[in-house]
Amino acid sequence: MANGELQIRDSGFDIADGRMRNGSVPVSVLVAQVPVSLDIERNLEAILAVLDEAEEDDLIVLPEGALSGYSENPSFLEGVDVQRLSSSLRALAEEVAGKGLHVVFGSCLWETGGWYNAGLYFGPAGERFVYHKVNLATSERGHFTPGSRLEVVQLSIGGRALTLGIQLCREIRYPEQWRYLARAGVQVFAYLTNAVDGDTEREAPVWRSHLVSRAAENQRFVLAANNAAPGQKCPSMIVAPDGRVVWEVLSDSTELKRCQIDLAEVSGWYLSQTRDDVV
């Protein structure tokens, strides 16, 4: 952040050699590492500031709990104003539609008498998709209801079809979930995390290696956004299907990164060779 304004780092059209493949149409993605507080209004302001810097048809990825707030201490749920959260969700949806954006963000949701840790997609035509975190953290169990389905969402970005999958935080450690989604057609993974207050030097290299592996083993793009807070255990990253790290940041500062990705890089080469007869 400079002079109080958000700054986007733009890598240009190609993440490899300065150009897209012949005939390829780029998809613009924007990973936003922003601070996540326990104040819904402050979080909404941070998200709207990112949207103000975005361009029409950007696919934007924000951290886990980006709207509601999040803490490893589940007692924070007692302070969440459900009505304020609902009104903020409506306001965000209206802003997304008005700007013609595609936004993936995290929020705790109160549904059917219980809390869910969710990843949400809001689209330019009012589209909505909600993923309920399947593999809850130990601290979340007994306070959140676990999801029971791994689903994908079909997007239309500038006339281009894109299949998206969402995973949250500790689910990086469960590659079978990612493979299931890849086989269901996912081309781009949005990975939302709030992995902070840890031992950065010891833990961050492990989480980083997981992100690279999830991209390379499935030959899919991974867009990862973490909370801009001290003690990051996981970098915010953009990883290409061949495992190339296009961008990464490990800091407690606000960081926005836009780049153009080429969906032609997505492949089923390795997945097609899985030994289903022994696994």
Secondary structure, DSSP 8 states (H G I E B T S, - for coil): -BTTB--EEE--S-SSSSS--TT---EEEEEEE----S-HHHHHHHHHHHHHH--TT-EEE--TTTTT---SSGGGGGG--HHHHHHHHHHHHHHHHHHT-EEEEEEEEEETTEEEEEEEEE-TTS-EEEEE-SS--GGGBTTB--------EEEEETTEEEEEEEEEGGGGG-HHHHHHHHHTT-SEEEEE----SS-HHHHHHHHHHHHHHHHHHHT-EEEEE--S-SS-SS-EEEE-TTS-EEEEE-SSS-EEEEEEE-GGG---TTGGG--TTT-
